[in-house]
């Protein structure tokens, strides 16, 4: 449904990968009231999800355009690819973005060095557990006086934490 400002209160989100991460993401998004569908290759995983949560899992390959068409990718507001394979996540997001014009794509990456490559190829957001853990460590044990807290790339803004000494004129 649409609100007066044209912002959707609920979205149709396709999650590629029904493993642990995909499963917990699915549950959280369903609890928030979104329409969510998981695409999963493994029939056992799909059956487990369906038995527990209902008809929210489709057995298929999220890299295949025909499968994405079958699950209504053309009306999706977001695609989140969270398989354990960076290449599959990239292909899923690219097909969703370029063939079905999905407005937002998010890809899990296991190798943080792939982040720039994914962004150059059109993936909107990449999520790397390695980077998240490193950022948490840096926030707890900063090695330099300026620590980046959050980057808002689309706005060109960065929020930073600046450590200054007690005797600084700025204090």
URLINSUL-V738080 format. One record per helix or strand. SS is the DSSP state (hx for helix, st for strand). FROM is the first residue (numbers start at 0). TO is the last residue. If there is no record, write none. Layout:
# URLINSUL-V738080
SS/FROM/TO + SS/FROM/TO
This chain:
# URLINSUL-V738080
st/1/1 + st/7/7 + st/11/15 + hx/19/30 + st/34/39 + hx/42/52 + st/56/58 + hx/64/69 + hx/72/74 + st/77/80 + hx/85/99 + st/103/107 + hx/111/119 + st/124/126 + hx/128/139 + st/145/151 + hx/152/154 + st/156/161
